[in-house]
Amino acid sequence: MTRLIFAATACIAICAHCFSTLAASYEIVEDKPINNGSVRDVAVRIPEPITEQEVRRIAAEVKAKSQKQYPKTSIFFLLPGQEPKKGAWARALYGPALKVSIFGATVDEKKMIDAAPPVDGKVIGEWFHDLPGSSRKIAFLLRDGKVFMKKTFKDGSSGEDEIVRTGARKFARMDEKGGEWMQVNGAGDLEFHTRNGKADTAARTASAPPLAALDEDPPGQ
């Protein structure tokens, strides 16, 4: 009996540690009242897509952190590369009941994208670009003396474009004539630019090769 009690206590301790680890897996990047103080507007950053259950758990903890009661609490979940007020992966809204809306790729959809067949060529860069209804993995490849950009979507489909270097870790499509380009920033994330400025950012994946690989020339050059 003593052993059973000890085992049960250990399990409770382990589970408590799991919840603690989960709670530490986000960062509050913005927290302020809006609409004359009627809404608490919060933005939290998470490292990757999570389950709806995890969204609800984090939302409850974030809501409990406030010492002031608000009629509504709006919590936006940002993935790496996303900025407050410029799109979000998900939203949790207390008004007063909790409603969760996931705009980007779900956990299962992200797994489907990651399970795509191996690419044809040497991977020199890899990013996850989260867009509502059109999330994709982006890989830069060296093959046949050229550089290609491959996009892989959640339904298993993919497409390639030949790209060229136009500067230090700066790339553009071979047929690009509209003044658009891609730039890998200091954090390794892939920025999309137009003549009007930065349009969006794709987050570097954990499995991406070292940034120095982006400086390699295709074989034969």
Secondary structure as GFF3:
##gff-version 3
##sequence-region A 1 221
A	DSSP	alpha_helix	2	23	.	.	.	ID=ss1
A	DSSP	beta_strand	27	34	.	.	.	ID=ss2
A	DSSP	beta_strand	39	45	.	.	.	ID=ss3
A	DSSP	alpha_helix	52	64	.	.	.	ID=ss4
A	DSSP	beta_strand	72	78	.	.	.	ID=ss5
A	DSSP	beta_strand	90	94	.	.	.	ID=ss6
A	DSSP	beta_strand	98	102	.	.	.	ID=ss7
A	DSSP	alpha_helix	107	114	.	.	.	ID=ss8
A	DSSP	beta_strand	122	129	.	.	.	ID=ss9
A	DSSP	beta_strand	136	143	.	.	.	ID=ss10
A	DSSP	beta_strand	146	153	.	.	.	ID=ss11
A	DSSP	beta_strand	158	167	.	.	.	ID=ss12
A	DSSP	beta_strand	170	173	.	.	.	ID=ss13
A	DSSP	beta_strand	181	184	.	.	.	ID=ss14
A	DSSP	beta_strand	190	194	.	.	.	ID=ss15
A	DSSP	beta_strand	197	204	.	.	.	ID=ss16
A	DSSP	three_ten_helix	211	215	.	.	.	ID=ss17
###
